[in-house]
Amino acid sequence: MSDTSIQELMQRRLIGRSELEDLIVVPIFAVFAALVLGALTMLATNVDLATIGQSYIALLKGSVGSLNAWSETLTAAAPLTLAGLGLALGFRAGLFNIGAEGQLLMGGMAAVVVGFSFADLPAVILLPMSLLAGALTGALYASIAGWLKATTGAHEVISTIMLNLISYRLLDFMLRMPFIQKEGRADPISKSVPEAAELPRLLTFVDVNLRVHAGIFLALAAVAVTYWILFKSKIGFEFRASGENAEAARFAGIHSSVIIVAAMATAGALAGLAGANQVLGVLGRATPGFSAGIGFTAIAVALLGRSHPVGVLLAGLLFGALEAGGRQMQVDAGVSIDLIGIIQALIIIFIAAPLLVRAIFPWGFARQKGGGPQP
Amino acid sequence: MSIFVKPLQFIAAAALPTLAATSMAAAFTACQVTDTGGIDDNSFNQTAWKGVQDAEASLGVTGRFLESQAETDYEANINSLISGDCDVIITVGFLLGDATSTAALANPDQRFSIVDFAYDPTIPNVLGQVYATDQAAFLAGYLAAGMTKTDIVGTFGGINIPPVTIFMDGFVRGVNHHNMQKGTSVSVLGWDVESREGLFTNNFDSLDDGRAFAQNLYDEGADIVLPVAGPVGLGSAALADELGTDALKIIGVDADLYFTDPEKQHVYLTSITKRMDATVLAVIEAAMNDTFEGGVIVGTLENGGVDLAPFHDMEGEVPDALKAELEALRAAIIDGSVDVSM
């Protein structure tokens, strides 16, 4: 069939040398350049050299230097990876979904409501049920934007941004509904979920303060599933074909409106899972700020990962490490948390401009005319 | 206070190892976790941090802080300080209440102190710092009622939690007290003491919200606004700066905003100060002297834990009669003859 031959063709391109360079070499140099520029920024703000050195050591120590550091890195990476996978899938389908934040909030909210509403159920039923509720609600919320685009042509960037704004207020409103709001509190905060609905913490037998939880397995499973959907399934091929050239895909007999809604729903499900991961694994309840901007950071994660599931996982780990390490930078060197934000932004800028990175570090890349695969 | 008795020996104790090895310099480390307002919020977190800085200056301790950017950071930030070498961890804000108790119960040997939260029953290794803010806010309400030209004043809060609404309760009751005593009919927009409903930005960080909420209150006729939302109030001050202080005055909270917000200092009629710096310093001192015990310390008008800041630039605008009434009212609140809770 011509379908499979095209698929093979596209796959070959996807794991080609240039793709490999974009996936691994460019990010490494981008991070390096960002750290150098970050150091210059610190210098410009009158931070002395010793402190800069100390702060980068703290960055390393706080992200990978101890068991607790790994635990924090993984805890931060899980939701970023989940939401990033959803966005990556959307990007592959040609949908620039800005709505992960809202989908994450709605998904997390649903997971909490199911969690405390069926508190008597055993963990084997309640936990999957809560996660499923999160995924489904995220999918439904994202499909609104997909449906609007499919039927009316409303651009998904606009509609997802607006849906984000709606989700903030909807969350505020729902958190004050009597059956959701925690007893005895006047501020917007939900009841806590029972232990049976929580993603179990993995290392509390070593140290009670280690926060890493089963959500990291959820994220790994999602990487595998997303990879399968994108590159091994028929609908994934249709996603990618629509993303490459919507017009051509339509002439090839792909129903673009169905694809749009399906891609948005899948992306929303993953973002919803990210929300569920936060409330069931980290907080144990929902509050107005539980999304913590993960839905927006995940856009950077998806772009940094070149919209490839494995790349997204690596990018998620990097951003998780930056978050965990940033905390240590504050503790050890007294450097502002805002600086981590600057470094993250610099990384994104360099990643978004691969040609710039190639121009700065020409010796890091194979010459265009060179033959044979690179190691 | 016994500040003058102890510091010498501690400075000596801290200075000696400094000569021997620099790594020993941190004889005592006090660590602070902020809420999402951040360390430089000009009010809430900054005032608490000033307590640590004062301890650095007078007791020779080392201070560290961690800023929280989101609710998901609270537990992580506390944990990363536990793995460090903090002799006392000070968490700032009601919203850190659950995270602090969880960490304190899991780490019974670590001393904690939390601002704006009291545990019932008390936790042996946590010292809560709470404030009878309504006493000072009552004075502010009385002052506002005496100063308003439109007979309408306004308030709004960050999040509907007790340490915020206690300001609003005191303010509204102070206005009512003025109405009762002087036969005025000043009304307060933004907070209903009975239904516990009012205007809330639902965050402690958006200056835009501070501006928008103050604008709404101004549009409804309020000429004095009390924002109870940490840095959010700076947005309200910016609006008052543009409109002019004849049209809109702001009452600050937590710190004396005349000093912490020097660019807009002329818009502040006064500030309801909550001396977290004093209580934090006292907690650090107690922890150093091993007199630290779990429980609660309460800041009141009587012990200076809460107060009304001077009028500064507005000194001339406040009538002398009103100043005298405020002095009398202050004495009456302290001796209990005026009840601020009704």
Chai-1 contact restraints between the chains, C-beta under 6 A:
chainA,res_idxA,chainB,res_idxB,connection_type,confidence,min_distance_angstrom,max_distance_angstrom,comment,restraint_id
A,N68,B,S83,contact,1.0,0.0,6.0,A-B,restraint_1
A,D172,B,N202,contact,1.0,0.0,6.0,A-B,restraint_2
A,A186,B,N160,contact,1.0,0.0,6.0,A-B,restraint_3
A,A186,B,R196,contact,1.0,0.0,6.0,A-B,restraint_4
A,D187,B,I159,contact,1.0,0.0,6.0,A-B,restraint_5
A,D187,B,N160,contact,1.0,0.0,6.0,A-B,restraint_6
A,D187,B,I161,contact,1.0,0.0,6.0,A-B,restraint_7
A,V208,B,A106,contact,1.0,0.0,6.0,A-B,restraint_8
A,N209,B,N79,contact,1.0,0.0,6.0,A-B,restraint_9
A,N209,B,I82,contact,1.0,0.0,6.0,A-B,restraint_10
A,V282,B,T72,contact,1.0,0.0,6.0,A-B,restraint_11
A,T287,B,E71,contact,1.0,0.0,6.0,A-B,restraint_12
A,P288,B,N202,contact,1.0,0.0,6.0,A-B,restraint_13
A,G289,B,A70,contact,1.0,0.0,6.0,A-B,restraint_14
A,G289,B,E71,contact,1.0,0.0,6.0,A-B,restraint_15
A,F290,B,E71,contact,1.0,0.0,6.0,A-B,restraint_16
A,A292,B,A70,contact,1.0,0.0,6.0,A-B,restraint_17
A,A292,B,T72,contact,1.0,0.0,6.0,A-B,restraint_18
A,R327,B,S80,contact,1.0,0.0,6.0,A-B,restraint_19
A,Q330,B,L66,contact,1.0,0.0,6.0,A-B,restraint_20
A,V331,B,R64,contact,1.0,0.0,6.0,A-B,restraint_21
A,V331,B,S80,contact,1.0,0.0,6.0,A-B,restraint_22
A,V331,B,G84,contact,1.0,0.0,6.0,A-B,restraint_23
A,I337,B,E67,contact,1.0,0.0,6.0,A-B,restraint_24
